[in-house]
Amino acid sequence: NWTGNRVTCRDWFQLSLKEGLTVYRDQEFSSDMNSRGVKRIGDVARLRMSQFPQDSGPMAHAIRPDSYIKMDNFYTVTVYEKGA
């Protein structure tokens, strides 16, 4: 699933749209191939383990922040998982 490679972002703030779509498509494909309920439980467990702590820590940021200091912290669970 390389959806993200087929989308060109206007600016860095659209990164979560591109990557979120890829993660969403992967989640949907995986749930169609297996058990939708089991896949959803796994997705939620991953969010609770990775995303929630990130949102309450120093790496917290909105999906589309108003400003940024460095782009390095954009490649986080927030962009990939929360965008989905």
N, C-alpha and C positions, 0 to 999 in steps of 0.2 A: 504494500500500500504506500505509494509514493505521491499521494495527492499534493502534499506540501511543495514538492519540486515542480509542480505544474502551475503554481500560482505565483504571480509576481506581486510583491508588496509595494504599495505606493511609498510607504515609509516604515520605519521600524515598529511603529505602534500598531501596525496591522499583522505583526508576527503571530499573535495569539489567534487571529482569524484563520490564518493559513495552517498553523500547527494544530490548533484545536479541531479543525475540520478533519485532519489526518487521523488524530486520535479518535474522534467520534466515529469515523468510517471503520477504523480497526475494531472499535468496541462493538459496533453493529455487526460486522462480518463475523467476529468471534462468537457473538451471542447467537447468530443464526446457525453457525456450524456446531455449536454445543448447546448447553442449557442457558437460556437467557437469564434465569434467576441466579444461577451459580456465577455467571459472568458479572452480573450486577453486584453481587455480594463482594466479589473480588475487587471490582472497581472502587466500591465504597471503602473497602478495607485499605486499599492503596491510598485513597484520598485522606483517610483518617491518619494513616501512618506517615505520609509525606507532606500532603498539602496543608493540613490543619496546623502542624507545628511550624511550617514555613510562614503561614499567615500570621502567626503570633510571635515571630522572631524578627531579627534584624534584616532578613532578606524579603520581608513582606512588601508587596507592591500590588497596585491595581492591575487588572488585565491590560488596561490602556491608561498608563499614568500620564499626568499632566506634564511632567518633566522627568529628566533622568540625569545622573552624573556620569555613569558608564553603562555601556550596553552589555557588559559581561554578566550582570545579574538578570538579564532577560531570559536566558536559557535555563529556566527553572520549572518546577512542577506547576507553578501558577500559569505559565504560558501554555504548557502542553496539556495538562490534565484539566485545569479549571476552565480553560477555553472550550473544552469539549462539553 
